[in-house]
Amino acid sequence: MQNNASQKPTIDYWHVWTDRDGISHQSRCQIEDFIQKGIAPDTSPQWLSQLKQSGATITFTVLPVGWIGNWHENPKPQWVIPLSGRWFVETMDGQRVEMGPGEISFGEDQGTKADAQGHKGHLSGTVGDVPAVLIMVQFEETPTMEQPCRFK
């Protein structure tokens, strides 16, 4: 995250998305749409960016040391943020991204098509010798296709 009191901040995130051929990818993106104002009336100004999405469900999960899930699509469009430990996401295009505390991923790989090995979506798992504690914020919305970095 870049943050200077006189400049708009940016927050980096990874976006897991599906192309028109049903292949999942990951793109490095930035949230840049910040405005400076108070979070409530009569509060000091701060940098705010609001990504409004309806129907949020918040889930906390602990992935044990050595955990590797099966290939799968994200169940719903969701933000995934590690709170402690490390985890990885590998997409069908072969890209593997490892993330630790505070690094952000938006999972939106619904609609993938099985490749020659039967892989759909992504593979994920823990990295290192401690569990990965994640918070997931899922949304009741239709996933987008072919729109990497859709949040600005």
Buried (B, 14 or more C-beta within 10 A) or exposed (E): EEEEEEEBBBBEBBBBBBBEEBBBBBBEBBBEEBEEEEEEEEEEEEBEBEEEBEEEEEEEEEBEEEEEEEBBBBEBBBBBBBEEBBBBBBBBEEBEBEBBEEBBBBBBBBBBEEBEEEBBBBBBBBBEEEBBBBEBBBBEEEBBBEEBBBBE
